[in-house]
Amino acid sequence: MKWLDDLKKLGPCDEAITWAERGKFKTLNQAWAKCKRGDWMLWLWSKHSGQITPEIHRKMVLCACEIARKALKHVPKGEDRPRLAIEAAERWAKNPTEENRAAARAAARAAADAAADAAAAYAAAAYAAAYAARAAADAAAYAAYAADRKESAKVVRKYLKPPKLGD
C-alpha cells in the first residue's frame, strides 16, 4: 500500500505504524475515517506544511482550540488566561485581522505565563495553536491526551480532511 509506505517515510511512532498495518486500510482516507487519535492526525498535517494554506491553518487553529477547551477542566478555578488565549485564537481563526492577531498574541503570552503552574500546563496548547499550524499540531497533542482521544479524532475530522501523502 503506497500510502502506508509514504506514511512510514515521515517517521511516525511505532504505535501508529502498527495500528495502520493491523487495520489493513487500502487508502489514507479509510485510515483517517477510523483513526481514534487526534494527535496522530494533527501530527500528519504538521508533516505537510507545504499543503497548509491560510484556510487550512485557520482550521487547524480552530481544531486545536476545540481540543484545548476540553482540557480547561484541568486548569485551576479562577485561572482565566488559558481560556482567554483559546478565545483569542478562535477570534483570529474566524476573522484573521491584524487586530485579532495582536490580541491572540497577547493572550497567548498571558497563557504562557499561566503555563508556569503545573496545573495550567495545558495552556501551552492554546498558546502554540494561536501561532502556527505546525506548532498547533504538536500543542493539540498535549491537550488531546487530557481529552478523550476518540473525541479529539472526531474534532480533527470535523475540520480537516487528510493531507496528500507523498508530497
C-alpha angles and dihedrals in degrees: 000000000000094000091058092049089051090049092052090054089062092062104241121179119277091248092059093048091049091050092049093047094047091048091058090210113181094206140025088242090060091049091046091053092052101038115118096189115086090183090060091049093051090045089056091053090048088060091057102057091149089066095049106108121185088262093052090045090056090047090051091051091050090048093049090047093052091050092045090052088063088059094053089092086073093057115096116260111266094026101117101165097091092049092046091050090052091049092049092049090049091051090052093047091051095042111017099199123148089246091056091045091054091047091050091051092050092047090046091054089051090048089050088057088052089052088070087079112077093226091054096050091115089069085081088072092061092040094055094039091061093060117042140000093232091052090044091061093053094041094050089054089066091052092043090062090055092046125058107282094220091052092049090053089053090051092052092049089049090062107024143042116207118279120246111267123221094043 
